Amino acid sequence: MGGTITAEPISEAAAPDDEPTSRWPVPPVDGWTVDDLFTLPGLPPHTELIDGSLVFGSPQRDFHSIVIDLLVSGLRRTVPTSFKVRREMTVVIDRKNGPEPDVSVLRSEAVASRSQTSFPAADVVLAVEVVSPDSESRDRDTKPRKYAAAGIDHFWLVEMVGEEERPVVYVYERDPLTKSYTVTGIHHDRLKVSVPFDIDIDLTEIDSL
């Protein structure tokens, strides 16, 4: 997701008696859990949980928004009925980790209700992160490592490159022995792959969005 900040305990700021004060959520000693992620009141939309810390999303760049739109529409053109495509939904890895990939492809049976707010990592076959300036380390390192360790077989990392600010998509597959990702392709103008199903997306369509 977009640039982020990690919630830390912050004491009430000094303010005149007639002005209200506000506080960030103060985490427990052992950190937040995914149960807290879904029950704490007043959390901003698209809050993630990484290693027990709440991570809040900053305003998205236009690039981030339209690339997600482009990938979601492209994936849905050819997705088999056995899979579903979702954008910006929480994926529960364990009790201390509930990241939110920008795009996910998951098994159809994982969608049990229109009111559900998350999916288990075991049902996700592809996770996609569009790199944002404020979350580069998480998008490029922390989250891919967690996705691979959780058994998600496919991962895409999308970067903005060049003066034309177009997307380049790095495609990764999970090695079951090392439980880590290996890059299998770098796609600039056209993203054409055969796994997890046949996909063909014209990345230059971003110019018309």
Disulfide bonds with the S-S distance in Angstrom:
none
